[in-house]
Amino acid sequence: MSDKKTRGLPGLRGTDHIGFTVPNLDEAVKFFVEILGCEPFYELGPFQSDGDWMATHLNVHPRTVMRRLKFVRCGFGSNFEIFEYVAPDQNGEQPHNSDIGGHHLAFYVDDMDEAVAYLRSKGIRVLGEPTVRTSGPNGGQTWVYFLSPWGMQFELVSFPNGKGYERDTDARLWHPAHPER
């Protein structure tokens, strides 16, 4: 750990996992394991409550059923907790990045061209061609978005020689080649 002054949440070490809900857990796990190459771990569920536990602890409709969840790990990054829920007030639409609550998951790859060709060979919809940044704080980064079979947004990023912002500071964003930073 660094000797920088501690601010914010006491004892914070980093991101343990990112959780998200999918319409079909089997389809999602298959995508994460067979297409992306993640490692599957344990599964839990189902869980529901006749009281207000779901509303109190998860801020969801009290009659929500968490059918199942599964943890997966992708490379050297964070773990993912993938949920399949059913709820009386469930919104079945996948949010866009521009929507409140919109999101995407970004994966670092060593070779952008090889990764894009691989996704396309598997029938995965890649959105346009990779964007190459040559200047500014993201200078040196290449990125492209792609969609899961259920429409969730993902991104590939690569910056093998670092990013432009690194010229102006010793501070570094997390990078798979230097996870200790």
Backbone torsions as a table, in degrees:
resi	resn	phi	psi	omega
1	MET	NA	148.2	-178.2
2	SER	-78.3	166.4	178.5
3	ASP	-95.8	15.7	176.7
4	LYS	-64.1	150.0	178.7
5	LYS	-59.1	132.2	-179.9
6	THR	-77.7	129.6	174.9
7	ARG	-130.3	154.1	174.6
8	GLY	82.1	-145.7	-172.7
9	LEU	-62.6	117.8	-179.4
10	PRO	-59.5	134.2	175.6
11	GLY	78.7	5.5	-178.2
12	LEU	-60.2	127.9	178.8
13	ARG	-108.8	-28.4	-177.7
14	GLY	150.8	-169.7	-178.1
15	THR	-84.5	121.3	177.1
16	ASP	-82.9	-48.0	179.2
17	HIS	-157.1	164.2	174.2
18	ILE	-121.8	127.3	-179.3
19	GLY	-107.7	143.0	176.0
20	PHE	-153.9	158.9	-175.8
21	THR	-106.8	138.2	-179.8
22	VAL	-123.5	159.5	-179.7
23	PRO	-74.3	-26.3	-176.9
24	ASN	-144.6	109.9	-174.9
25	LEU	-63.3	-41.4	-179.6
26	ASP	-60.4	-44.8	178.7
27	GLU	-61.7	-43.4	-178.1
28	ALA	-66.8	-45.2	179.5
29	VAL	-62.9	-40.9	176.9
30	LYS	-58.4	-44.8	178.8
31	PHE	-62.1	-48.6	-177.9
32	PHE	-65.3	-36.9	-176.7
33	VAL	-85.6	-52.5	-173.2
34	GLU	-80.2	-34.3	-179.0
35	ILE	-92.7	-51.9	-176.2
36	LEU	-83.4	-23.6	178.7
37	GLY	87.8	21.9	178.1
38	CYS	-74.6	161.2	179.5
39	GLU	-101.5	124.0	179.3
40	PRO	-79.1	146.6	176.1
41	PHE	-123.0	-135.0	-170.1
42	TYR	-86.7	163.6	-179.6
43	GLU	-127.4	146.1	177.0
44	LEU	-131.2	161.0	173.1
45	GLY	118.4	166.0	4.6
46	PRO	-82.9	165.4	176.0
47	PHE	-143.0	134.1	173.7
48	GLN	-153.8	166.6	-178.5
49	SER	-137.6	140.5	175.3
50	ASP	-81.8	-15.1	179.0
51	GLY	-95.9	-144.8	-178.0
52	ASP	-107.4	17.6	-177.1
53	TRP	-55.0	-46.3	-177.5
54	MET	-61.8	-42.4	178.8
55	ALA	-68.6	-43.5	-177.4
56	THR	-66.7	-44.3	-172.3
57	HIS	-95.4	-25.0	-175.4
58	LEU	-122.4	-3.3	179.8
59	ASN	58.0	40.4	176.5
60	VAL	-123.1	170.9	178.2
61	HIS	-53.6	138.0	-177.2
62	PRO	-58.5	-25.2	-178.5
63	ARG	-96.7	14.3	176.9
64	THR	-63.1	140.8	174.8
65	VAL	-115.8	122.1	171.3
66	MET	-88.5	101.1	-175.4
67	ARG	-62.8	-52.7	-179.5
68	ARG	-159.2	158.9	169.0
69	LEU	-139.7	154.1	178.0
70	LYS	-140.2	139.1	174.1
71	PHE	-95.9	137.3	172.4
72	VAL	-133.2	157.4	176.6
73	ARG	-126.2	135.1	-178.1
74	CYS	-117.2	108.2	177.0
75	GLY	57.8	-131.8	-176.8
76	PHE	-100.7	10.8	-177.0
77	GLY	-92.8	-164.0	-177.8
78	SER	-69.0	160.5	173.7
79	ASN	-81.6	155.9	176.0
80	PHE	-119.6	134.0	174.9
81	GLU	-108.2	107.4	-173.3
82	ILE	-101.4	122.1	-175.9
83	PHE	-107.2	150.0	164.0
84	GLU	-124.7	114.4	-178.9
85	TYR	-114.6	158.5	166.8
86	VAL	-132.7	130.1	-178.9
87	ALA	-145.5	146.7	179.1
88	PRO	-58.0	-31.7	-177.6
89	ASP	-108.9	23.6	-175.1
90	GLN	-66.7	134.9	173.4
91	ASN	-91.4	117.9	-177.2
92	GLY	-88.0	1.7	-178.3
93	GLU	-90.7	134.8	175.8
94	GLN	-75.7	125.4	-179.4
95	PRO	-69.8	148.5	171.6
96	HIS	-83.9	164.3	177.3
97	ASN	-56.3	-32.5	-177.0
98	SER	-79.8	-8.9	178.6
99	ASP	-81.8	150.9	171.4
100	ILE	-59.6	129.2	-175.1
101	GLY	84.9	-1.4	176.3
102	GLY	-61.6	153.1	-175.4
103	HIS	-161.9	169.6	168.1
104	HIS	-153.5	160.1	174.9
105	LEU	-109.7	130.7	-179.5
106	ALA	-110.7	135.2	179.1
107	PHE	-117.0	131.2	175.8
108	TYR	-80.7	133.3	175.9
109	VAL	-126.7	151.4	179.9
110	ASP	-77.4	-36.4	-176.1
111	ASP	-129.5	103.3	-176.1
112	MET	-60.3	-47.6	-177.2
113	ASP	-60.7	-43.2	179.2
114	GLU	-64.5	-42.2	-179.3
115	ALA	-65.5	-43.2	179.2
116	VAL	-64.5	-44.2	178.8
117	ALA	-61.0	-40.3	178.7
118	TYR	-62.0	-49.8	-179.7
119	LEU	-58.1	-45.7	179.9
120	ARG	-62.5	-37.3	179.6
121	SER	-65.8	-22.5	178.6
122	LYS	-93.6	5.7	179.0
123	GLY	79.3	16.8	-179.9
124	ILE	-83.5	134.9	-179.5
125	ARG	-76.9	113.6	175.8
126	VAL	-98.2	131.9	-175.4
127	LEU	-88.6	98.0	178.7
128	GLY	75.5	-157.6	178.8
129	GLU	-107.8	158.0	178.7
130	PRO	-56.6	139.3	176.3
131	THR	-95.2	128.6	-179.5
132	VAL	-107.5	122.9	177.2
133	ARG	-97.6	125.5	-178.0
134	THR	-110.1	-11.0	-179.6
135	SER	-145.6	172.5	179.8
136	GLY	80.4	-174.6	-176.1
137	PRO	-60.5	-28.9	178.6
138	ASN	-95.7	9.1	178.3
139	GLY	-53.9	133.4	-177.2
140	GLY	97.8	-5.9	-178.8
141	GLN	-101.9	141.2	171.8
142	THR	-119.4	139.6	-179.1
143	TRP	-147.0	157.0	174.5
144	VAL	-157.0	144.7	177.5
145	TYR	-94.3	153.5	171.6
146	PHE	-146.7	164.4	-175.6
147	LEU	-117.1	142.8	172.3
148	SER	-73.7	168.1	177.3
149	PRO	-58.1	-26.0	179.1
150	TRP	-96.4	5.5	173.2
151	GLY	96.5	3.7	177.8
152	MET	-70.4	142.2	-175.6
153	GLN	-89.3	134.1	178.0
154	PHE	-130.7	162.9	179.0
155	GLU	-139.4	142.9	168.0
156	LEU	-103.3	137.2	174.9
157	VAL	-132.2	150.4	175.4
158	SER	-151.4	135.0	175.8
159	PHE	-151.8	69.2	-172.8
160	PRO	-61.3	-22.9	179.1
161	ASN	-107.5	20.2	179.3
162	GLY	87.1	-177.7	179.8
163	LYS	-116.7	158.5	-177.9
164	GLY	-56.1	-38.4	-176.5
165	TYR	-60.0	-24.3	-175.7
166	GLU	-65.0	-19.5	178.0
167	ARG	-70.9	-21.5	-173.0
168	ASP	-104.6	-1.5	-176.8
169	THR	-157.1	155.6	172.7
170	ASP	-85.7	-15.0	179.0
171	ALA	-69.6	145.3	-177.9
172	ARG	-135.2	139.0	166.8
173	LEU	-69.2	158.6	177.6
174	TRP	-61.1	143.2	178.7
175	HIS	-144.4	138.6	-176.5
176	PRO	-61.6	-25.6	178.6
177	ALA	-77.6	-18.1	-178.6
178	HIS	-137.2	62.6	-174.6
179	PRO	-63.8	-17.7	-177.5
180	GLU	-77.7	-12.1	-177.3
181	ARG	-76.7	NA	NA
